[in-house]
């Protein structure tokens, strides 16, 4: 485990203690349970550690949906702007390119990576002025044209509204949108997907797990079948990237913002750069 990852998990603990203000004994129990987990599992993959940290958090704080308020706030904010964004996409020269960029920008709404601004709308506008550092939208568009079935892996609430806009823009007849099996951080679940109307534009499928990632060993058989049967997998977010960057699926595209130094270094970009990259192109990530 890199030291940055260790401190990221500790920041999660500190943030949740500030939010829920547990009594001293509860806070102490929570803190030391996470410290013991991290000390005993230095070689565990980061998404698995994050899963365990949030299980401990839910237990010690006696709350099964720790970011419920943040999830609703982000969904309501983007839903309120949805028609404006839809018009903006429709009026561009290449609606697919614009919608794909917005889907990547939506990845800023990630409380697990501590990157969420108090003014999400202003942050979105700031990212709109930037180019994608790795931009394989052209290759993604080609892959979509060839794919008979598409599995789109969701990540965060709020972000899911831009995912919906991209899926509507694609107009593909066979897209499945995958969500988390249980609440974890501000990741999208079936309930959240239904709230933003995702189930009205495509099939929604739970992966059956409570990881803030896609971890095949912990996913349901139904999800695994859909994953390997899909001609194309579109994976949103850093958590899904960490879980699938060594996947044996032959056709995965990752859409994310590199929110920390270890992931940025792995991708060969700077922190907070935007990326659309095919898994097979990770070591030669040029369009």
C-alpha positions in Angstrom: 0.0 0.0 0.0 1.4 3.4 -1.0 1.4 6.0 1.8 -1.0 8.2 -0.2 -3.6 5.3 -0.2 -3.2 4.9 3.6 -3.8 8.6 4.2 -6.8 8.6 1.9 -8.5 5.9 4.0 -7.7 7.8 7.2 -9.2 11.0 5.6 -12.4 9.0 5.0 -12.5 8.2 8.7 -11.8 11.8 9.7 -14.5 13.1 7.4 -17.1 10.7 8.6 -16.4 11.5 12.3 -16.7 15.2 11.5 -20.0 14.5 9.7 -21.7 12.2 12.3 -20.0 13.5 15.5 -20.1 10.1 17.4 -19.3 10.0 21.1 -15.7 9.6 22.0 -15.8 5.8 22.6 -17.5 5.2 19.2 -15.0 7.4 17.4 -12.1 5.7 19.1 -13.4 2.3 18.2 -14.0 3.3 14.6 -10.5 4.9 14.3 -8.6 1.9 15.7 -10.6 -0.7 13.8 -9.6 1.0 10.6 -6.0 1.3 11.7 -5.9 -2.4 12.6 -7.4 -3.3 9.2 -4.8 -1.2 7.3 -1.9 -2.4 9.3 -2.8 -6.1 8.9 -3.5 -5.9 5.1 -0.8 -3.8 3.5 -0.8 -6.0 0.4 -4.6 -6.0 -0.1 -5.8 -4.2 -3.2 -7.0 -0.7 -2.6 -10.7 -1.2 -3.7 -10.9 -4.2 -1.2 -9.5 -2.1 1.6 -12.0 0.7 0.8 -14.8 -1.9 0.9 -13.7 -3.0 4.4 -13.2 0.5 5.6 -16.8 1.4 4.7 -18.2 -1.8 6.2 -16.5 -0.8 9.5 -17.9 2.7 9.2 -21.4 1.5 8.7 -21.1 -0.8 11.7 -19.5 1.7 14.1 -21.7 4.7 13.0 -24.8 2.5 12.9 -25.8 3.9 9.5 -26.4 1.8 6.4 -26.3 4.7 3.9 -23.6 7.1 5.1 -23.9 9.5 2.2 -27.6 9.5 1.6 -28.0 13.3 1.8 -25.0 13.9 -0.5 -26.4 11.5 -3.0 -29.8 13.1 -3.2 -28.3 16.6 -3.3 -26.1 15.7 -6.2 -28.8 14.0 -8.1 -31.3 16.8 -7.6 -28.7 19.4 -8.7 -27.9 17.7 -12.0 -31.5 16.7 -12.6 -32.4 20.4 -12.3 -29.9 21.2 -15.0 -30.7 18.2 -17.2 -32.7 19.9 -19.9 -30.1 22.6 -20.3 -27.3 20.1 -20.7 -29.4 18.0 -23.1 -29.9 21.1 -25.3 -26.2 21.9 -25.1 -25.3 18.4 -26.2 -27.9 18.4 -29.0 -26.7 21.8 -30.4 -23.0 20.8 -30.7 -21.4 19.6 -33.9 -20.7 16.1 -32.4 -23.3 15.3 -29.6 -21.5 12.0 -28.8 -18.1 13.8 -28.2 -19.8 16.4 -26.0 -21.9 13.9 -24.0 -18.9 11.7 -23.5 -16.8 14.6 -22.1 -19.7 15.5 -19.7 -19.8 11.9 -18.5 -16.2 12.1 -17.6 -16.6 15.5 -16.0 -19.4 14.1 -13.8 -16.7 11.9 -12.2 -15.7 14.8 -10.0 -18.7 14.1 -7.7 -16.9 11.5 -5.7 -16.9 11.7 -1.9 -14.6 8.7 -1.6 -11.8 10.7 -3.3 -12.6 13.8 -1.4 -12.7 15.8 -4.6 -16.2 17.3 -4.4 -16.4 21.1 -4.5 -18.9 23.1 -2.5 -19.9 24.5 -5.9 -20.3 21.5 -8.1 -21.7 23.6 -11.0 -18.7 25.9 -11.0 -16.4 22.9 -10.9 -18.2 21.4 -13.9 -17.8 24.6 -15.9 -14.1 24.7 -15.0 -13.5 21.2 -16.3 -15.4 22.0 -19.5 -12.7 24.5 -20.4 -10.1 21.7 -20.3 -9.3 19.0 -22.9 -9.1 15.3 -22.1 -5.5 14.4 -21.6 -6.0 10.9 -23.1 -8.9 11.1 -25.6 -10.0 7.9 -27.2 -13.5 9.1 -27.9 -13.1 8.3 -31.5 -12.1 4.7 -30.8 -14.9 4.4 -28.3 -17.4 5.6 -30.9 -16.1 3.0 -33.4 -16.4 0.3 -30.8 -19.9 1.3 -30.0 -20.8 1.0 -33.7 -19.6 -2.6 -33.8 -21.0 -3.7 -30.4 -24.3 -5.6 -30.3 -24.4 -5.4 -26.5 -22.9 -2.8 -24.1 -22.4 -2.9 -20.3 -22.0 0.6 -18.8 -20.6 0.5 -15.2 -21.9 3.4 -13.2 -20.0 5.1 -10.4 -21.4 8.1 -8.4 -24.7 9.8 -7.9 -25.0 13.2 -9.6 -22.6 11.8 -12.2 -25.3 9.2 -13.1 -27.3 12.1 -14.6 -24.6 12.7 -17.2 -24.3 8.9 -17.7 -28.0 9.0 -18.6 -27.5 11.8 -21.0 -24.7 9.9 -22.7 -26.7 6.7 -23.0 -29.6 8.7 -24.5 -27.2 10.3 -26.9 -25.8 6.9 -28.0 -29.2 5.6 -28.9 -27.9 2.0 -28.7 -30.6 -0.6 -28.5 -28.9 -2.9 -26.1 -27.3 -1.1 -23.1 -27.3 -2.3 -19.5 -26.3 0.1 -16.7 -24.7 -1.6 -13.7 -24.9 -0.2 -10.2 -23.7 -1.2 -6.7 -25.6 -3.9 -4.8 -25.7 -1.9 -1.6 -25.0 1.7 -0.5 -21.3 2.6 -0.3 -19.9 6.1 -0.3 -22.0 8.1 -2.8 -22.0 5.4 -5.5 -25.2 4.8 -7.4 -27.5 1.9 -6.5 -30.7 0.6 -8.1 -32.8 3.1 -6.0 -30.6 6.0 -7.1 -30.7 4.9 -10.8 -34.5 4.8 -10.6 -34.6 8.2 -9.0 -32.9 9.8 -12.0 -34.9 7.8 -14.5 -32.1 5.6 -15.8 -34.5 2.6 -15.8 -36.5 4.5 -18.5 -33.6 4.6 -21.0 -32.0 1.3 -20.5 -31.9 -1.9 -18.4 -30.4 -1.4 -14.9 -28.5 -4.3 -13.2 -27.1 -4.6 -9.7 -23.6 -6.1 -9.4 -24.7 -7.6 -6.0 -21.7 -6.2 -4.1 -21.0 -3.4 -1.6 -17.6 -2.4 -3.0 -16.9 1.1 -4.3 -15.5 -0.6 -7.4 -16.2 -3.6 -9.6 -14.6 -6.6 -8.0 -15.5 -9.7 -9.9 -14.8 -12.1 -7.0 -17.5 -10.4 -5.0 -20.0 -9.8 -7.8 -23.2 -11.7 -8.4 -23.4 -14.5 -11.0 -25.9 -12.5 -12.9 -23.5 -9.6 -13.2 -20.6 -11.8 -14.1 -22.6 -13.3 -16.9 -23.6 -9.8 -18.2 -20.0 -8.6 -17.9 -18.4 -11.4 -20.0 -21.3 -11.5 -22.5 -21.1 -7.8 -23.3 -19.3 -6.9 -26.5 -18.2 -3.6 -25.0 -17.8 -2.5 -21.4 -17.8 1.2 -20.5 -16.3 1.7 -17.1 -16.9 4.9 -15.3 -14.7 6.3 -12.5 -11.5 5.6 -10.6 -12.9 2.9 -8.4 -14.0 0.8 -11.3 -10.7 1.4 -13.0 -8.8 0.1 -10.0 -10.9 -3.0 -9.9 -10.8 -3.8 -13.6 -7.4 -2.5 -15.0 -6.1 -6.0 -15.1 -9.4 -7.5 -16.4 -9.4 -10.2 -19.0 -12.4 -8.7 -20.8 -11.2 -8.0 -24.4 -13.0 -4.6 -24.9 -13.1 -2.2 -21.9 -13.0 1.6 -22.1 -12.3 3.6 -18.9 -13.8 7.0 -18.5 -12.5 8.8 -15.4 -10.7 11.7 -13.7 -7.4 10.7 -12.2 -8.0 11.9 -8.6 -4.8 10.9 -6.9 -1.1 10.6 -7.7 -0.8 6.8 -7.8 -3.6 6.5 -10.5 -2.3 9.5 -12.4 1.2 8.0 -12.5 -0.2 4.7 -13.7 -2.0 6.4 -16.5 0.9 8.7 -17.3 -1.1 11.9 -16.7 -1.3 14.6 -14.0 -3.7 14.6 -11.0 -7.2 15.8 -12.0 -6.6 15.1 -15.7 -9.6 13.7 -17.7 -9.1 10.4 -19.5 -10.9 8.1 -21.9 -8.7 5.1 -22.6 -9.1 1.5 -23.8 -7.7 -1.0 -21.4 -5.5 -2.5 -24.0 -4.0 0.9 -24.6 -3.0 1.7 -21.0 0.7 1.3 -21.8 0.4 3.3 -25.0 -2.3 5.7 -24.2 -2.4 7.9 -27.2 -5.5 8.4 -29.4 
